[in-house]
Amino acid sequence: MKNSNFVKIAGIALIFVLAAFAFASCVYDAVHYCPFCGKSGIQEISSYNQITGMTEIYYKCTTSGCGKTFGAGKAP
């Protein structure tokens, strides 16, 4: 009887730990570095498109010498 209680408690604890990891991964920002130069100095830029009514978000590298923009907001 005591062994089954331990298994239940361990199972519930494992579910809570996995839920915490899933929540933490969703909160963490996805873009960390520039894909062109590999440096971590990036800046998020957003602009509102009045024609489509959507906010376009893209990123710009702040490293001197690179300065490229990238992201889904730059897609045609």
C-alpha positions as CSV (number, residue, x, y, z in Angstrom):
1,M,0.0,0.0,0.0
2,K,2.8,2.5,0.8
3,N,4.6,1.7,-2.4
4,S,1.5,2.7,-4.5
5,N,1.2,6.0,-2.7
6,F,4.8,6.8,-3.5
7,V,4.2,6.0,-7.2
8,K,1.2,8.3,-7.3
9,I,3.1,11.1,-5.6
10,A,6.0,10.7,-8.0
11,G,3.7,10.6,-11.0
12,I,1.9,13.8,-9.9
13,A,5.3,15.5,-9.2
14,L,6.5,14.5,-12.7
15,I,3.4,16.0,-14.3
16,F,4.0,19.3,-12.5
17,V,7.7,19.4,-13.5
18,L,6.8,18.7,-17.1
19,A,4.1,21.4,-17.1
20,A,6.6,23.9,-15.6
21,F,9.1,23.2,-18.4
22,A,6.4,23.6,-21.0
23,F,5.3,26.9,-19.5
24,A,8.8,28.2,-19.2
25,S,9.6,27.3,-22.9
26,C,6.5,29.2,-24.1
27,V,7.5,32.3,-22.1
28,Y,11.1,32.4,-23.3
29,D,11.7,34.6,-26.3
30,A,12.5,32.6,-29.5
31,V,15.0,34.9,-31.2
32,H,18.4,35.3,-29.4
33,Y,21.0,35.8,-32.1
34,C,21.5,37.1,-35.7
35,P,21.4,34.2,-38.2
36,F,23.8,36.2,-40.5
37,C,26.7,37.0,-38.1
38,G,25.8,34.7,-35.1
39,K,26.1,37.6,-32.5
40,S,23.4,38.1,-29.8
41,G,22.9,41.8,-30.2
42,I,19.5,42.1,-31.8
43,Q,16.6,44.6,-31.6
44,E,12.9,43.8,-32.1
45,I,11.2,46.3,-34.5
46,S,7.5,46.4,-35.0
47,S,5.5,48.5,-37.4
48,Y,1.7,48.7,-37.9
49,N,0.6,48.1,-41.5
50,Q,-2.5,50.2,-42.1
51,I,-3.4,48.4,-45.3
52,T,-3.5,44.9,-43.8
53,G,-4.4,46.0,-40.2
54,M,-1.6,43.9,-38.8
55,T,1.5,44.6,-36.8
56,E,4.6,43.3,-38.5
57,I,7.4,42.3,-36.2
58,Y,11.0,41.8,-37.4
59,Y,14.5,42.0,-36.0
60,K,17.6,44.1,-36.7
61,C,21.1,43.1,-35.8
62,T,22.8,45.8,-33.7
63,T,26.3,44.5,-34.3
64,S,28.5,47.0,-36.2
65,G,29.3,45.7,-39.6
66,C,26.2,43.5,-39.9
67,G,23.0,45.6,-39.4
68,K,20.8,43.2,-41.4
69,T,17.1,42.8,-40.7
70,F,15.3,39.4,-40.6
71,G,12.2,37.7,-39.4
72,A,8.7,36.8,-40.6
73,G,7.7,40.5,-40.9
74,K,10.2,40.9,-43.7
75,A,8.7,38.1,-45.8
76,P,7.1,39.2,-49.1
